[in-house]
Amino acid sequence: MGTAANPLMPLSGPDGEALRGHAAFVAAHLDEIAMHPAPIHPDWIVSGKPVARAGPHSASIDGTTSTAVWDCTAGRFHWSYGWEETVIILEGQVRVTSQDGSVRLLKAGDIAFFAAGTPAFWEIETHVRKLAFCRRELPPSIRLSLTLRDRSRDLVKAGLRPLIRIVRKVPPVRAFLRPKPAFGILLVIAAALAWLIPEMVEARSLVPQETVAARLQASATATATRPFSATTLAIGR
């Protein structure tokens, strides 16, 4: 599964009917959601003949989030998450092994979170049904813009605005700012950039993570387990 596709939100059904709507309000009972084939990649299947289906419920206007119902019959298979996914198990159960070898048996009522770009190993004895909330990761440029916006707001809340007010009371500065009302905004942006540049440099220096294939191999061979919280599974990053 690539990062640009979400197998839980097919674009159309078997008859070609469009499934991705952007209504202002969407409500449906679980049994009313039409289920469509959502085959698991053959290379991911380890044993059994799991048959998976997905029923889209809704999607955001910008296409970055979606909600769907997914079910699957017995089988053991790897799964690679192209989108962030939070699931609520509705029926059945599944044994999940994360990329670091941690194991958790998810049953009806359990909530689990899977980060985008991470693998997991699923073992379904009979069947499982889940409600999935999926979110596509934003491009780095957009994430940087949002971080810059938030840091700028933090600077203002932390006291930059009072400082600007004090500086403006100085006659030479007041005379300089009168024809340049945007100077205060530029000052906030410059301060935010000064805060962000060290973080950007540090992020670029990080060593690339291991490949998904290597993580899957580690998951399949790991024997150690780590305890989880009562209801929430946090897949290792």
N, C-alpha and C positions, 0 to 999 in steps of 0.2 A: 504494500500500500504506500503510495507516494504522499508527500505532504500536501499536494494540491487536491487530493481526492478523499472523500469520506464514504466508505462502503456502506455506512449505516444510513446515508441519505441519497438513494438513487434519484436521478433526475426525472425518470419516467417509469411507469409500470409496464407490464407485458403488452398492454394494448396501446402503448405510446402516450398514454395520458400523462400530462405534466403533473409532477408531485410537489414541486417546490413552489409554495405560495408565500405571500408576504402580507397576509391579512393582519389587521390591527389586533384582532382577538381570535384565538384558536382554542377550542375546547372539544374534547372527545373522550369517551370512555375507552379504556384499554382494549376491550373486546370489539370496539368499532373501528380500530385502526387496521387498514388493509395491509396484510403482510405480503412481501414479494421476495423471490429468491435472492440471496446474497451469498454466493458461493465463497468458501474459504480458499485462498490460494493453494493449489495442489502441493506446491513445494513446502508449505507450512505444516501439512498434515503428517503426523508421526504414526498414528494408528487409528483404526476405526474408519467409519465413513460418515463423519459429521455433516449434517445438512443444516445450513443456517438460513434464516430469513430475517428481513428487516422491514419495519413499517414506519415511514417518516410521519412525524406529527407536525413539526413546524420548523422554520428556519428564519434567521434574522435577515433584515433587508440587505445588509452589507455582505451577507454570505459567510460571515466568520463564525457563526454559531448555529447549532441545530439540535433538535430533540427527536429521538426515535426510539421505537421498541425493537428489540433484537432477541431472537431465540435460536437455540441450536440443540441438536440431538447428540447422542453419546459420541465421544471421540477425544483424541489427544492431539494438540496442535500448538504451534508457535503463533504468536501474533505480534505484529510490529505496529506501533501507534503513530500514525502520521499526524493526528490531531490530539490535543488534550481531551481527555474523556473522564467524566465522572459518571458512575453507574450506581443504580439501586437494583439489587437483585429482587425480582418479583416472585419467581417460582424456581424450584429445583435448587441445585447447588453446583459449584465448580471449585476445583482446587487450582489455585493460581501460584505459580512460581515466578518471582521477579528476577531481574537480571543479576542480582547479587546472591541468588539462591534462597532468599527468604520465601517462606511458604505460608499461605493462608487459605483456609476453606471458607469460601463465601456462600452464605445461605440467604434465604428470603429475609429481607429487612436490612441486610448489610449494605454499606456504602463504600465504594472504592474509587480511588483517583489514579489515573494513569497519565504520566507526562508525555507530551509529544516527543517522538524520536526515541522512545524506549521500547524494549521488547518484553514479552511475558510468555509463559508457557501455561496453557489451559488444559485441564483434565476434567472432562464431563462424564460422569458415570451413566446418567440416564438422559436428562435434559436440563436446560437452564433458560430462564427468560429474564431479561433485564430492561430497565429504562435507562437510556444513555443520553447524557448532555455533552455535546462535543463542541470544542472551540478551536478554531485554526489559529496558529501562532501568527502574530503580526510581523511584517518585515522589520529588519533592524532599524531602518530609517524612521519608521513610524514609532517604534518603541523609543528611539532616542528623542524624537519630538515630544512624546508624551512625558518622558522623564525630565526633559528640559522645562516643560510647562510646569510640572509638579514641583521641581526644585526652585523655579522662579517664585512660585506661590509660597513655598516654604521660607524663602529668603525675605519676602515681604512680611509674612507673619512673624518672622523672627526679629524684626526690628529695622529692616531696611527702609521701610516707609517712614517711620519717625525720623530716621537719620536724614533722609532726603529732605524732610520738612525743615529740619534744623539747618541743614546746609543752605537751603533756599533763602533763609533769613539773612544770610551774609550778603551785604549789598553787591559786591562784585559778582558773586555767583548768581544772585537774583537778576542782575542785568544781563548776564550771559544766557540764562535759561529763558528769559522772556520771549525772545524770538525763536527758541528751540524747545517747544513743549514736549517733544518726543525724547529729550535727553534722559529723563527719568526712566523711561521704558528701556532705552538702550543700556542704561547703567544696570538695570536688573538682569537683562540678557547677558551682559558681559560678566557679571558676577556669577550667574548660573553656569556659563561656559567655563569659567575658571574653576568651578567646583566639579564639573563633569569631566574635563580633560584628563585628570589623573585616573579616573575610573575607566575611561575609554582606553587609555594606554595599557592599564593593567589587564583589561579584558582581552586585548589583542595579543598579549603575551602568554595567555593561557595555552597549555599543551592540548591539542585536539583530543577528544574523547575516543575511546576504542570503538571499533565498528560495531554495527548492530549484529552482524554475524558472530563476532567474538562474544558479545554479550549473551546471545542465544545459546552458544556452546557452553558458556559458564553456567547459565541457568539450568541446562539439561544435566550437567554433571555435578552440580553443587549438592551437598548433603547437609550442610549446616542450615539451621533455621534461626530466625530472630522473632521474638514475640511482637505482636501487633496490638493496637488498641482494640477495645471490645467490638466496635462497629465500623471502624474506618481502616482501609488498607491504603498505605502510602507507598506506591511502587518506588523502589530505589532509583535515584537519578544518577 
